[in-house]
Amino acid sequence: MRIQDRTFIISGGSSGLGLATAQDLYSQGAYIALLDMNTDAGEDAVTQLGKERARFFEVDVSDTDSIASAVEGAVKWVKDTGMELGGVISAAGVGNPGKIVDRNNEPLPISAIDFVLNINLRGTLDLVRQCVPHMTQVKPLGPDGERGVIVLVSSSAAFDGQPGQVAYAASKGAVASLTLPLARDLAQYGIRVVTIAPSLFESGMSAMMSDKVRKSLERVMEFPRRAGRGEEFAKLVRQGVENVMLNGVVVRLDGAMRMPSRL
Ligand SMILES: NC(=O)c1ccc[n+]([C@@H]2O[C@H](COP(=O)([O-])OP(=O)(O)OC[C@H]3O[C@@H](n4cnc5c(N)ncnc54)[C@H](O)[C@@H]3O)[C@@H](O)[C@H]2O)c1
């Protein structure tokens, strides 16, 4: 999919990997609809990017109506600019660790599980679900008749989740699992699906990690022995957008790191 003069909807775009993606696609001439619940950071990001080709839309991805009004706003903006939708990057997410049972033999509250699943899994599918009817209306582009690309964000935790990650790993494993059927559903429209599964990356989320967890991850890194950077994630998103042969795939972006069981 062409990047220049296409609009990309990016959830979680106020911070971390979503913001890095917004900056990278913007630098390639894209129009950016930033969707996030952090309004202040989102408005700041739009000011930094440049208001001519970026807009912020407040959203809580765990709320269907909230997604509906953000998508409606973004689609209206697309009509105003005439720069058709090129893709959706679903990067909004939360960690919220918790073991299935705690030291006092209390099970993980169902509210804690719902919180993670509602944002990471339901929020991803709901955003995609509400964007797709607009993407199917895009004029097909190029010899393959491409209409757009959906980039989802899974995690190493989908494959080697650590203690305390049952809810997070469940949400990210589901995102990995839905990649192929989503690509199959959308193939007839010329819409592709690419999922990225990062390991430890510098972001708002990883900044909240305890030293113990961060060190346990750094100890098992192969090469390079450091957290990934936002721009390295964004480079893979760009490849996912531009390379028409990437479809229905989950790409690990982890420098060969496999997360250990013990912290
Ligand atoms: N950073 C890592 O090490 C890492 C590793 C693997 C996967 N991921 C995934 O990458 C994605 C991006 O996370 P990040 O690391 O950039 O973290 P981040 O905290 O910097 O960014 C996440 C963004 O999502 C937004 N958000 C959270 N809940 C929301 C909601 N209900 N509605 C709308 N927006 C909401 C936040 O406001 C924030 O701007 C997440 O899905 C995360 O699970 C991150």
The ligand as a MOL file (V3000), in Angstrom:
LIG
                    3D

  0  0  0     0  0            999 V3000
M  V30 BEGIN CTAB
M  V30 COUNTS 44 48 0 0 0
M  V30 BEGIN ATOM
M  V30 1 N 6.7290 -1.8770 24.8570 0
M  V30 2 C 6.8440 -3.1960 24.8700 0
M  V30 3 O 7.8200 -3.7370 25.3910 0
M  V30 4 C 5.7880 -4.0380 24.1850 0
M  V30 5 C 6.0810 -5.3760 23.9360 0
M  V30 6 C 5.1400 -6.1660 23.3110 0
M  V30 7 C 3.9230 -5.6240 22.9240 0
M  V30 8 N 3.6520 -4.3180 23.1770 0 CHG=1
M  V30 9 C 2.3580 -3.7900 22.7480 0
M  V30 10 O 2.5540 -2.6210 21.9850 0
M  V30 11 C 1.3710 -1.8310 22.0240 0
M  V30 12 C 1.7590 -0.3880 22.2970 0
M  V30 13 O 2.1900 -0.2810 23.6320 0
M  V30 14 P 3.4260 0.6320 24.0580 0
M  V30 15 O 4.5050 -0.2800 24.5050 0
M  V30 16 O 3.7150 1.6190 23.0050 0 CHG=-1
M  V30 17 O 2.8300 1.2950 25.3930 0
M  V30 18 P 2.3990 2.7840 25.6980 0
M  V30 19 O 1.8110 2.7090 27.0590 0
M  V30 20 O 3.5390 3.7110 25.4580 0
M  V30 21 O 1.2600 3.0940 24.6210 0
M  V30 22 C -0.0240 2.5300 24.7090 0
M  V30 23 C -1.0500 3.5800 24.3240 0
M  V30 24 O -2.3450 2.9590 24.3720 0
M  V30 25 C -3.2420 3.9000 24.9370 0
M  V30 26 N -4.3860 3.2130 25.5290 0
M  V30 27 C -4.4060 2.3920 26.6090 0
M  V30 28 N -5.6650 1.9890 26.8670 0
M  V30 29 C -6.4550 2.5780 25.9270 0
M  V30 30 C -7.8490 2.5580 25.6660 0
M  V30 31 N -8.7000 1.8720 26.4380 0
M  V30 32 N -8.3100 3.2680 24.6260 0
M  V30 33 C -7.4780 3.9870 23.8490 0
M  V30 34 N -6.1470 4.0630 24.0480 0
M  V30 35 C -5.6490 3.3610 25.0730 0
M  V30 36 C -2.4250 4.6410 25.9870 0
M  V30 37 O -3.0170 5.8950 26.3300 0
M  V30 38 C -1.0860 4.7890 25.2890 0
M  V30 39 O -1.0140 5.9930 24.5530 0
M  V30 40 C 0.4820 -2.4560 23.0950 0
M  V30 41 O -0.5190 -3.2230 22.4730 0
M  V30 42 C 1.4320 -3.3560 23.8530 0
M  V30 43 O 0.7640 -4.4480 24.4530 0
M  V30 44 C 4.5600 -3.5080 23.7940 0
M  V30 END ATOM
M  V30 BEGIN BOND
M  V30 1 1 1 2
M  V30 2 2 2 3
M  V30 3 1 2 4
M  V30 4 1 4 5
M  V30 5 2 4 44
M  V30 6 2 5 6
M  V30 7 1 6 7
M  V30 8 2 7 8
M  V30 9 1 8 9
M  V30 10 1 8 44
M  V30 11 1 9 10
M  V30 12 1 9 42
M  V30 13 1 10 11
M  V30 14 1 11 12
M  V30 15 1 11 40
M  V30 16 1 12 13
M  V30 17 1 13 14
M  V30 18 2 14 15
M  V30 19 1 14 16
M  V30 20 1 14 17
M  V30 21 1 17 18
M  V30 22 2 18 19
M  V30 23 1 18 20
M  V30 24 1 18 21
M  V30 25 1 21 22
M  V30 26 1 22 23
M  V30 27 1 23 24
M  V30 28 1 23 38
M  V30 29 1 24 25
M  V30 30 1 25 26
M  V30 31 1 25 36
M  V30 32 1 26 27
M  V30 33 1 26 35
M  V30 34 2 27 28
M  V30 35 1 28 29
M  V30 36 1 29 30
M  V30 37 2 29 35
M  V30 38 1 30 31
M  V30 39 2 30 32
M  V30 40 1 32 33
M  V30 41 2 33 34
M  V30 42 1 34 35
M  V30 43 1 36 37
M  V30 44 1 36 38
M  V30 45 1 38 39
M  V30 46 1 40 41
M  V30 47 1 40 42
M  V30 48 1 42 43
M  V30 END BOND
M  V30 END CTAB
M  END
